[in-house]
Amino acid sequence: MIKKTYFADIVGASVSVAPWEGVVQSIYSKAVNLLHPSGVLISLVDSIDNMTDFGLVVKNFSLLISEISNGSHFLWEGNRIIFSDIIVDISRASEWSGALSKDSINNSADMASLKRAFNKLATDEGLSPVLTNKEGNIYSNAAEKLLEKAVTKVNISKGTLVDLSHLVGLGIGFTPSGDDFLAGVMLFEAMYGTSIINRTIIKAKLSGTTEGGRTLLQLALSDSFPFYLRQFAESILNGSFYPSEGVTKVIKHGSTSGSDALTGFLWAVEKNEKNSLINLT
């Protein structure tokens, strides 16, 4: 029987063509997640807006998800993903990377306006109350205590790295809030070439979160970020960022993922300002 073939337009830079086999971990309206033996997820997605370095944008995605189901077995064979009834062909896909482009770096970004926009627009759910001072929830309250304890143990201005590994896996959902927060902190570090948190300890704790969280953090630890965070960062670096518009776009990502990532980013901004790590003015 000749199998129907779907074609991938874009492939993430960390997707390997080495052969492996597995099952479909989960299916959403915009993503199909394949569980790799390493514990990360390779995601077939509907558009570049949902790309990571472990992603593939597939043409006719809405038709694709009607032909597979959770638990479906597949064989990854070179540039093809072979399911029982269909094939996804990767051979024609162009490569995309979540690494930041730093052709021009804007060190006079208006972080004050960004904070004001976030305080006004952020959801009360997730970890945003850590910064907005709005009424907290079980996860933001826990995160606030963990952050305070972690920071009081170190002297950031003297280069001591903060241990935020207890945030790994904190929260619920595809990517727990604590993981998104950490990705936001690492985004700030990658943008400005500084170090605030201890990444080695975070890497050792990746087994303590979901497959989605593990995938996000594994990429962030190597300074690779989802499309929406890369777009946010580069708009700041090239001077094209508009606070209200930019914040609105980020916090629309996921249930609280975008808001949690911005919380982590702005937490890092505050720590940088307080400890004079780098000059952003």
C-alpha positions in Angstrom: 0.0 0.0 0.0 1.3 3.5 -0.9 1.3 5.7 2.1 0.2 9.3 2.0 3.2 11.7 2.4 3.3 15.0 4.3 6.2 17.4 3.9 8.0 19.4 6.5 8.9 23.0 5.5 11.1 23.8 8.4 13.2 21.6 10.8 14.8 22.6 14.1 18.6 22.7 14.3 18.7 20.1 17.1 16.5 17.5 15.2 18.7 14.5 14.4 18.1 12.2 11.4 19.6 9.3 13.3 17.2 6.4 13.3 14.9 5.7 16.3 11.4 4.6 17.0 8.8 5.6 19.5 5.2 6.6 20.1 3.0 9.8 19.8 3.1 11.3 23.3 0.3 13.9 22.9 -1.7 15.6 20.2 -2.9 19.3 20.4 -4.5 21.5 17.8 -1.1 23.0 17.0 1.4 20.3 17.8 2.0 16.6 17.8 4.6 15.5 20.3 6.8 12.5 19.7 8.7 11.1 22.7 12.4 10.6 21.9 14.3 7.9 23.9 16.4 10.7 25.5 13.3 12.0 27.2 12.7 15.2 25.1 9.8 15.8 22.8 10.2 16.2 19.0 7.2 18.3 17.9 5.4 18.4 14.6 3.8 21.9 14.6 1.4 23.9 12.5 3.5 27.0 12.0 6.8 28.7 12.8 5.1 30.5 15.7 5.3 27.2 17.6 8.8 26.2 16.6 11.7 25.2 18.8 15.0 23.6 17.9 13.2 20.2 18.4 10.4 21.1 16.0 9.2 20.6 12.5 6.7 22.7 10.6 4.5 20.3 8.6 2.4 21.3 5.6 -1.4 20.5 5.9 -1.0 20.1 9.6 -4.8 20.0 10.3 -5.1 17.0 8.0 -2.1 15.3 9.6 -3.6 15.3 13.1 -6.7 13.6 11.7 -4.7 10.6 10.6 -2.7 9.8 13.8 -3.6 9.3 17.5 -2.0 9.2 20.9 0.1 6.1 21.3 0.6 5.7 17.6 3.9 3.9 16.8 6.3 5.4 14.3 9.8 4.7 12.9 12.2 7.7 12.4 14.2 6.6 9.4 16.7 9.2 8.2 14.7 12.0 6.7 11.4 10.3 7.0 9.0 9.6 9.9 7.0 6.5 9.1 3.6 5.9 10.7 1.3 3.0 9.9 -0.6 4.9 7.2 1.4 8.1 6.5 4.9 9.4 6.1 6.3 12.8 7.1 9.2 13.7 4.7 11.8 16.0 6.2 14.3 16.0 3.2 13.1 19.3 1.8 12.9 21.3 5.0 15.0 24.4 5.7 16.8 24.6 9.1 15.7 27.0 11.8 17.6 27.8 15.0 16.3 29.2 18.3 19.7 30.8 19.0 19.5 34.6 19.2 20.8 36.8 16.4 22.9 39.6 17.8 23.6 41.7 14.7 22.9 44.8 16.7 22.6 45.0 20.5 20.5 47.8 22.0 21.8 48.5 25.5 19.3 51.3 26.1 16.1 49.2 26.1 13.3 50.8 28.1 13.0 48.1 30.8 10.9 50.4 33.0 8.2 50.6 30.3 8.4 46.9 29.8 7.8 46.3 33.6 4.8 48.7 33.6 3.2 47.0 30.6 3.7 43.6 32.2 2.2 44.8 35.6 -0.8 46.0 33.7 -1.3 43.1 31.3 -0.1 40.0 33.0 -2.5 37.3 34.2 -2.9 36.7 37.9 -2.3 33.0 37.3 1.1 31.3 37.2 4.1 33.1 38.7 3.4 36.7 37.6 2.3 37.8 41.2 6.0 37.3 42.1 6.6 40.7 40.3 3.2 42.3 40.0 2.4 42.2 43.8 -1.2 41.1 42.9 -2.8 38.4 44.9 -0.7 35.3 44.8 -1.6 31.6 44.2 -0.2 28.4 45.5 2.6 28.3 42.9 3.6 32.0 42.9 3.7 32.0 46.7 5.9 28.9 46.7 8.1 30.5 44.0 8.4 33.7 45.9 9.7 31.9 49.0 12.2 29.8 47.0 13.5 32.9 45.2 13.9 34.9 48.3 15.8 32.0 50.0 18.0 31.4 47.0 19.0 35.0 46.6 19.8 35.6 50.3 22.3 32.8 50.2 24.6 34.4 47.6 26.3 37.6 46.6 25.4 38.1 43.0 27.5 41.2 42.6 30.6 39.1 43.3 29.7 36.6 40.7 28.1 33.9 42.9 25.5 32.1 40.9 21.9 31.7 42.3 20.6 28.1 42.7 17.1 28.1 41.3 16.9 24.4 40.7 14.0 24.0 43.1 11.8 25.8 40.5 12.3 22.9 38.0 8.9 21.3 37.6 7.0 23.8 39.8 3.5 24.1 38.7 1.2 22.2 36.3 0.7 22.0 32.6 2.7 21.0 29.5 5.6 23.2 30.6 5.3 23.9 34.4 5.4 27.6 35.4 8.8 27.2 37.1 10.4 25.9 33.9 9.0 28.8 31.9 10.3 31.2 34.5 13.8 29.7 34.3 13.7 29.9 30.5 12.9 33.6 30.8 15.9 34.1 33.2 18.2 32.3 30.7 16.9 34.4 27.9 18.1 37.5 29.7 21.4 35.9 30.3 21.8 34.9 26.6 20.8 38.4 25.4 23.3 40.3 27.5 26.1 37.7 28.0 25.8 37.6 31.8 25.3 34.8 34.3 22.9 35.0 37.3 21.8 31.4 37.9 23.6 28.1 38.3 22.8 26.2 35.1 24.7 23.1 36.1 22.4 22.3 39.0 19.3 22.9 36.8 20.6 20.5 34.2 21.0 17.8 36.9 17.3 18.3 37.9 15.7 17.9 34.5 14.3 14.5 35.4 12.0 16.2 37.9 9.8 17.9 35.4 7.5 17.0 32.5 8.7 16.0 29.0 7.6 19.4 27.8 9.4 21.2 30.6 12.5 19.1 30.1 12.6 19.9 26.4 12.2 23.6 27.0 14.9 23.7 29.6 17.4 21.5 27.8 17.2 23.9 24.9 17.4 27.0 27.1 20.4 25.7 28.8 22.2 25.8 25.5 20.8 29.3 24.7 18.1 28.1 22.3 14.6 29.4 22.8 11.1 28.9 21.3 10.2 31.2 18.4 8.1 33.5 20.4 10.8 34.2 23.0 13.5 34.6 20.3 11.3 37.1 18.5 10.7 39.0 21.8 14.4 39.1 22.6 15.5 40.2 19.2 12.9 43.0 19.0 14.6 44.4 22.2 18.1 43.8 20.9 17.4 45.6 17.6 15.4 48.4 19.1 12.0 47.6 17.5 10.3 46.6 20.7 7.0 48.3 21.8 6.2 47.4 25.4 2.4 47.0 25.4 2.4 45.3 22.0 5.4 43.1 22.8 4.1 42.0 26.2 0.6 41.3 24.9 2.1 39.0 22.2 4.2 37.1 24.6 1.6 36.5 27.3 -0.8 35.1 24.7 1.5 32.1 24.4 0.1 29.1 26.2 -2.1 29.3 29.3 0.6 31.0 31.5 3.8 30.1 29.7 4.5 33.5 28.1 3.6 35.3 31.3 5.8 33.0 33.4 8.7 33.4 31.0 8.4 37.2 31.2 8.3 37.0 35.0 11.6 35.2 34.9 13.0 37.7 32.4 12.0 40.7 34.5 13.2 39.0 37.7 16.6 38.8 36.0 16.3 42.5 34.9 15.7 43.4 38.6 18.7 41.4 39.8 20.9 42.9 37.2 19.8 46.5 38.1 20.3 45.8 41.8 23.7 44.2 41.5 25.1 46.3 38.5 26.1 43.2 36.6 25.8 44.9 33.2 24.9 48.4 32.0 21.6 48.5 30.1 21.4 52.3 29.9 
